[in-house]
């Protein structure tokens, strides 16, 4: 990205003044080297988002930002319905409520090392992964509607998990306002056999150990210590979310014209929040959020069974589950006044600071856990939300490393079999049904997650708590 187009507000904050049809400025949080490496499309898309009706304060981009559909991935924007604010399917993304869930196993690294290969095989058999992967669970259409309304709460009621899990999930495991009647039969059919599956792309099931602590007090409250083993799950709403995104983008492209919205980019198709299309989308999207929460809950149950077969002393207690790719109604302070806004986070994670009432105890006193997944074979991080993030980007932080090259380019540069062997030499066991999928997710295809997380920490979007090193990775 051309730095001459930006105004450097601080070491880790860059401003694009409102120009052309922009209603507000755009702000990118990143280090100088991350900014320089960003595609110019991030600049264009951040500016285009700033031109949408009813946007508040600014269009934001996180340190892992890269080109996406409509919004940049890593894009954050809040809209006020009283100002004609809009909801955009491109501002949520196709994999609605894709997110990360981390569980504490109660085990130490040496206990897992001795059975690593067997555990990897058990997890791989328990949780289907890959393009079009299906599981043993089949839902009837009435059961689909129940799941879409109930989320993880529905899954727990069905026996897939523990009631105590729900306290550590956004929205207590159930997004209110879901309306399955606004989700097409085709979207539901795509999901009938996909519950409890990972899918493909950057989704994973990863056994990790805590290798470093940056904030011992917060880590202790989170229940993390050096040498502890954790399990992280990264997946979303699978085929259902993709189908909802596809269908509503078409409807919104028509609706935008009907409401006189001049789209700077057709990919930013949107509708007024207070419109029939906008309300239908929100009802469908909330159903997809519940689908993702339920999916991660079922995978948790399947993972507990796999661990129990190999390491019966494992506990797998939930640390936290947080989504990216959502639009949520939240109260934020704008110009000294608290108001309800519709906050789009695409490839960005909620990061509420200490004291926020949505955070369960005892986590509330130190801030919400922010779970940042690395690329395959690289470390991940646990961060904590900060008070400062509320004023910087509506309490948002980055969600991962962010791609540095396309999947197609990665598959031409690397070979899956070689990557699996190389990572195996480093002590990281990979299980995947696709060598091509592994190549597409090569560590070198992503930005340096440490640099991304350091930028988020320095920008006060979230503060570093712990580093996690991979031991086993199940990939699609």
URPESUL-V979370 format. One record per residue. N is the residue number from 1. RES is the residue in one letter. PHI is phi in whole degrees, 0 to 359 (* if undefined). OMEGA is omega in degrees with one decimal (NA if undefined). NEAR is the number of other C-alpha atoms within 8 Angstrom. Layout:
n->{N	N}
res->{RES	RES}
phi->{PHI	PHI}
omega->{OMEGA	OMEGA}
near->{NEAR	NEAR}
This chain:
n->{1	2	3	4	5	6	7	8	9	10	11	12	13	14	15	16	17	18	19	20	21	22	23	24	25	26	27	28	29	30	31	32	33	34	35	36	37	38	39	40	41	42	43	44	45	46	47	48	49	50	51	52	53	54	55	56	57	58	59	60	61	62	63	64	65	66	67	68	69	70	71	72	73	74	75	76	77	78	79	80	81	82	83	84	85	86	87	88	89	90	91	92	93	94	95	96	97	98	99	100	101	102	103	104	105	106	107	108	109	110	111	112	113	114	115	116	117	118	119	120	121	122	123	124	125	126	127	128	129	130	131	132	133	134	135	136	137	138	139	140	141	142	143	144	145	146	147	148	149	150	151	152	153	154	155	156	157	158	159	160	161	162	163	164	165	166	167	168	169	170	171	172	173	174	175	176	177	178	179	180	181	182	183	184	185	186	187	188	189	190	191	192	193	194	195	196	197	198	199	200	201	202	203	204	205	206	207	208	209	210	211	212	213	214	215	216	217	218	219	220	221	222	223	224	225	226	227	228	229	230	231	232	233	234	235	236	237	238	239	240	241	242	243	244	245	246	247	248	249	250	251	252	253	254	255	256	257	258	259	260	261	262	263	264	265	266	267	268	269	270	271	272	273	274	275	276	277	278	279	280	281	282	283	284	285	286	287	288	289	290	291	292	293	294	295	296	297	298	299	300	301	302	303	304	305	306	307	308	309	310	311	312	313	314	315	316	317	318	319	320	321	322	323	324	325	326	327	328	329	330	331	332	333	334	335	336	337	338	339	340	341	342	343	344	345	346	347	348	349	350	351	352	353	354	355	356	357	358	359	360	361	362	363	364	365	366	367	368	369	370	371	372	373	374	375	376	377	378	379	380	381	382	383	384	385	386	387	388	389	390	391	392	393	394	395	396	397	398	399	400	401	402	403	404	405	406	407	408	409	410	411	412	413	414	415	416	417	418	419	420	421	422	423	424	425	426	427	428	429	430	431	432	433	434	435	436	437	438	439	440	441	442	443	444	445	446	447	448	449	450	451	452	453	454	455	456	457	458	459	460	461	462	463	464	465	466	467	468	469	470	471	472	473	474	475	476}
res->{X	X	X	X	X	X	X	X	X	X	X	X	X	X	X	X	X	X	X	X	X	X	X	X	X	X	X	X	X	X	X	X	X	X	X	X	X	X	X	X	X	X	X	X	X	X	X	X	X	X	X	X	X	X	X	X	X	X	X	X	X	X	X	X	X	X	X	X	X	X	X	X	X	X	X	X	X	X	X	X	X	X	X	X	X	X	X	X	X	X	X	X	X	X	X	X	X	X	X	X	X	X	X	X	X	X	X	X	X	X	X	X	X	X	X	X	X	X	X	X	X	X	X	X	X	X	X	X	X	X	X	X	X	X	X	X	X	X	X	X	X	X	X	X	X	X	X	X	X	X	X	X	X	X	X	X	X	X	X	X	X	X	X	X	X	X	X	X	X	X	X	X	X	X	X	X	X	X	X	X	X	X	X	X	X	X	X	X	X	X	X	X	X	X	X	X	X	X	X	X	X	X	X	X	X	X	X	X	X	X	X	X	X	X	X	X	X	X	X	X	X	X	X	X	X	X	X	X	X	X	X	X	X	X	X	X	X	X	X	X	X	X	X	X	X	X	X	X	X	X	X	X	X	X	X	X	X	X	X	X	X	X	X	X	X	X	X	X	X	X	X	X	X	X	X	X	X	X	X	X	X	X	X	X	X	X	X	X	X	X	X	X	X	X	X	X	X	X	X	X	X	X	X	X	X	X	X	X	X	X	X	X	X	X	X	X	X	X	X	X	X	X	X	X	X	X	X	X	X	X	X	X	X	X	X	X	X	X	X	X	X	X	X	X	X	X	X	X	X	X	X	X	X	X	X	X	X	X	X	X	X	X	X	X	X	X	X	X	X	X	X	X	X	X	X	X	X	X	X	X	X	X	X	X	X	X	X	X	X	X	X	X	X	X	X	X	X	X	X	X	X	X	X	X	X	X	X	X	X	X	X	X	X	X	X	X	X	X	X	X	X	X	X	X	X	X	X	X	X	X	X	X	X	X	X	X	X	X	X	X	X	X	X	X	X	X	X	X	X	X	X	X	X	X	X	X	X	X	X	X	X	X	X	X	X	X	X	X	X	X	X	X	X	X	X	X}
phi->{*	284	295	293	276	244	252	276	278	202	299	234	223	233	246	247	296	299	211	60	264	293	269	219	287	241	230	245	260	187	282	300	291	293	298	299	277	290	295	299	299	298	301	298	290	298	291	297	298	293	265	284	298	77	291	245	70	193	265	248	227	275	299	265	300	208	300	222	267	80	283	292	289	98	266	226	206	243	232	257	298	289	256	80	301	244	241	234	297	289	272	256	107	280	270	301	62	308	197	235	236	240	239	272	273	78	253	254	306	297	291	275	305	291	234	299	295	295	296	300	296	297	295	296	285	283	241	299	224	116	300	70	297	232	244	278	271	238	256	287	298	299	293	302	296	296	297	294	272	260	59	295	298	298	298	295	300	278	101	264	131	246	302	295	301	297	292	255	241	310	60	54	87	217	278	289	89	290	228	303	293	263	255	292	299	295	297	295	298	298	262	305	246	252	291	81	235	274	80	236	70	270	286	201	235	226	269	226	237	284	257	202	243	252	221	294	295	294	300	296	292	286	82	246	220	302	96	294	255	233	237	243	240	236	195	218	265	52	296	298	298	297	292	300	301	299	291	283	299	294	296	289	298	286	298	303	295	296	263	70	272	272	281	290	205	301	293	268	313	207	215	305	305	267	217	297	294	299	292	298	296	300	295	290	299	294	296	293	300	296	299	295	296	293	298	294	292	294	298	301	299	296	292	298	296	295	299	299	290	256	229	299	279	295	252	52	264	290	280	189	227	226	262	240	65	218	231	231	276	224	267	226	269	234	54	80	236	284	210	275	232	260	266	271	232	247	66	219	244	299	215	296	274	307	90	292	295	283	270	287	283	272	291	302	290	245	107	294	298	243	257	247	277	273	277	305	88	247	286	243	220	249	241	231	297	237	297	298	296	303	270	266	200	52	55	230	217	295	240	185	283	87	291	253	210	289	296	297	296	295	293	280	271	238	242	302	299	294	297	299	294	297	292	298	295	271	89	251	271	250	232	203	278	220	295	297	300	296	299	297	256	307	308	289	278	242	291	287	297	295	295	296	292	300	294	297	294	293	279	66	279	196	248	291	240	208	253	242	255	286	240	226	226	261	239	280}
omega->{-178.9	-176.7	-179.6	179.2	-172.8	171.7	-177.5	-179.1	177.5	-176.6	-175.8	177.9	-176.1	-173.2	172.2	-178.4	178.0	178.1	-178.6	-178.6	177.8	178.3	-179.5	175.3	172.8	-179.6	176.7	177.0	-178.3	172.2	179.9	-177.7	176.7	178.6	-178.1	-177.9	-178.5	175.0	178.6	178.5	176.9	176.8	-177.4	-176.8	176.9	177.6	179.7	178.1	-179.4	179.9	-176.4	-178.2	173.3	179.2	-174.2	174.7	-176.2	168.2	-173.9	173.2	-176.6	-176.9	179.3	-172.5	171.7	-174.3	177.7	177.9	-179.7	172.6	168.1	171.7	-168.8	-179.3	179.0	176.5	179.5	-176.0	-179.4	-179.4	-180.0	178.3	-178.5	-177.5	-174.8	168.2	-175.4	176.4	177.2	177.3	175.8	179.5	-178.0	179.2	-174.2	177.5	167.7	-176.3	-177.6	175.3	179.0	-179.5	175.7	-174.8	-174.1	179.8	173.1	-171.8	-175.4	179.7	-178.0	-177.9	-175.4	-176.8	-170.6	-177.9	179.6	178.8	178.5	180.0	-179.8	-179.6	-179.1	178.5	-175.4	-173.8	-179.6	-178.9	176.3	-179.7	177.9	-177.4	177.9	-177.9	-178.0	-177.1	174.2	179.7	171.2	179.3	174.2	177.2	176.1	-179.1	177.2	178.5	-177.3	176.5	-170.2	177.8	-179.1	177.0	176.6	-178.9	179.1	177.7	179.5	178.7	179.7	177.2	-175.2	178.5	-178.4	176.5	-170.5	180.0	-176.0	179.5	173.2	178.3	-177.7	174.2	-179.0	178.1	-179.9	176.6	177.6	-179.8	-178.5	-179.7	177.4	175.6	-174.1	176.3	179.7	178.8	-179.8	-179.3	179.3	-173.5	-171.5	-177.1	-175.2	178.3	-178.6	179.6	-177.0	-171.8	-173.4	179.8	-176.5	178.7	-177.0	168.2	-170.2	171.4	-173.4	171.8	179.4	-175.8	-177.0	175.3	178.2	-179.2	-173.2	-179.4	179.1	179.1	-179.6	177.7	175.5	-179.1	-177.5	177.3	179.1	-179.4	178.0	175.5	178.2	175.1	178.4	-179.6	179.1	176.6	-175.6	-172.5	172.1	-173.7	-179.2	-179.6	178.9	-178.9	176.8	179.4	-179.0	-176.4	-176.3	174.1	177.4	178.8	-178.0	177.5	177.3	-176.7	-179.7	178.4	-179.2	-179.7	176.2	179.0	179.5	-175.7	174.8	-180.0	-178.2	178.9	177.2	177.6	-174.1	176.2	175.2	178.1	-179.7	175.8	-178.6	179.4	178.7	-179.9	177.5	-179.7	-179.1	177.8	178.8	-179.5	179.1	173.1	178.2	174.5	178.5	176.6	-179.6	179.1	177.6	-179.7	178.9	177.6	179.0	177.6	176.1	179.8	179.8	178.9	177.1	178.5	179.9	178.4	-176.6	-179.1	-176.8	-177.3	-173.3	179.4	179.9	-176.8	-178.4	176.4	-172.2	171.0	179.0	175.1	-178.6	-176.4	159.5	-176.7	178.8	164.8	-175.5	174.6	-179.0	176.1	177.6	-179.8	177.8	-177.9	176.3	-176.6	177.8	178.3	179.4	-179.3	175.5	-172.5	174.5	172.1	179.9	-174.1	177.2	-171.1	173.4	-176.1	-178.9	-176.9	-178.8	176.4	-177.5	-175.0	179.2	-178.0	180.0	172.2	1.2	-176.2	-171.3	-174.5	-178.1	179.3	-177.0	172.2	177.4	-171.3	-174.9	-179.2	174.1	174.3	-177.1	177.5	177.6	-176.4	175.2	-176.8	166.5	176.9	176.3	177.5	-178.0	174.0	-176.4	-177.5	178.2	-176.2	-176.5	-175.9	178.7	177.1	-178.7	176.4	178.2	-177.4	-178.8	-178.8	-175.7	-177.6	174.9	176.1	-177.8	177.0	179.9	179.1	-179.8	-178.1	176.5	-174.2	-175.4	175.2	-174.6	-178.3	179.8	178.6	179.1	178.8	-179.1	179.6	176.1	177.1	178.1	178.7	-178.8	-178.2	179.4	171.8	-178.6	177.1	-172.0	173.6	178.7	178.5	177.2	179.6	-180.0	-178.2	179.4	179.5	-178.4	178.6	-177.4	173.7	177.7	-174.9	178.3	178.9	178.8	-179.1	176.8	178.7	177.8	178.7	-178.4	179.0	-179.9	172.8	175.7	-178.1	-176.9	177.9	-175.6	173.7	-179.9	179.0	-177.6	173.4	178.2	177.0	174.5	-174.8	173.0	NA}
near->{9	7	7	5	6	10	9	8	8	6	7	12	13	13	12	11	9	12	6	4	6	12	10	13	15	15	12	11	14	16	11	8	6	11	10	9	7	10	9	8	9	12	9	8	12	15	14	11	12	15	12	12	11	12	16	9	8	11	16	13	14	15	15	15	13	14	11	7	10	13	14	16	13	16	18	15	13	12	14	14	13	6	7	11	14	15	13	12	15	15	15	13	12	13	12	18	14	13	13	14	14	13	12	16	12	11	12	10	10	6	8	10	7	6	9	11	7	8	11	14	9	11	12	12	7	9	13	13	15	13	7	5	11	9	12	5	9	9	9	7	8	7	8	11	9	9	13	14	14	12	18	15	13	11	15	12	7	6	7	11	11	8	8	6	10	11	9	12	11	9	7	10	14	13	14	6	6	14	13	11	6	9	11	8	6	7	13	12	7	10	11	13	11	14	13	14	13	18	14	11	8	9	12	13	12	12	12	13	15	16	10	8	12	7	9	8	6	9	13	9	9	9	8	11	9	9	9	14	15	15	13	13	14	15	14	16	16	13	10	12	15	12	11	14	14	9	8	10	14	9	9	14	11	8	11	14	9	7	8	6	8	6	9	7	8	8	8	15	16	15	14	13	11	8	8	6	11	14	10	10	11	9	13	15	13	13	16	14	14	18	13	17	14	16	14	15	14	13	12	11	10	11	11	10	8	12	13	10	7	10	7	7	7	10	8	11	8	11	11	10	12	13	12	15	18	15	11	8	8	8	8	10	9	8	4	5	6	8	8	9	13	13	14	14	18	16	12	16	13	12	17	15	17	12	9	9	6	5	11	9	6	6	12	14	8	11	16	13	12	14	13	14	12	12	15	8	10	10	12	14	14	13	13	15	18	16	10	10	18	13	9	8	11	10	17	15	15	15	13	12	14	10	10	9	8	9	9	7	9	14	11	7	7	11	12	12	7	8	12	11	8	8	12	10	7	6	7	12	13	12	11	13	8	9	10	9	13	15	14	15	13	13	9	6	13	13	12	7	15	6	9	16	13	9	13	17	11	9	11	10	17	15	12	13	14	15	12	13	11	14	12	13	16	14	17	17}
